[in-house]
Each structure stands twice: as structure tokens, then as C-alpha cells.
């Protein structure tokens, strides 16, 4: 996979500059695979979507800008 595959324009005003306060009030989009239904929730609700034996994988990537000359 190449970095160039992720090259798209994002308006700067749409990129969060600071974390939500309190942190668990950040927004979360939930897509139900079986129906395609989309819910907009708060991150504090995430445990409602986990059951016994489920695993959470963390992704610590960040949005960054680069310029091609």
C-alpha cells in the first residue's frame, strides 16, 4: 500500500485541532453491517457495541499534510 493512495483534499477547518473536552464526548459514527444503518453517537457509548470475546484494536495514526513541489 502506498501513501499516495490516501492523497485527497480535506478542508483545514474540518480537521480537529484539539481533542474534545471531555474526551469521551467526541463523536463516533456506527455503521450496522447487516442493515447499512448509520448512527451518530458519542464515544462514551462504545461499550454498548461490545460483547464477550470482542477485541478493540487501537489506531494511533494522525492526519498530516505534505506538500509536493
ZICORGI-V831709 format. One record per helix or strand. SS is the DSSP state (a for helix, b for strand). FROM is the first residue (numbers start at 1). TO is the last residue. Records with the same first field share a line. If there is no record, write none. Layout:
# ZICORGI-V831709
SS: FROM-TO / FROM-TO
This chain:
# ZICORGI-V831709
a: 3-6 / 12-14 / 23-25 / 43-49
b: 27-31 / 38-42
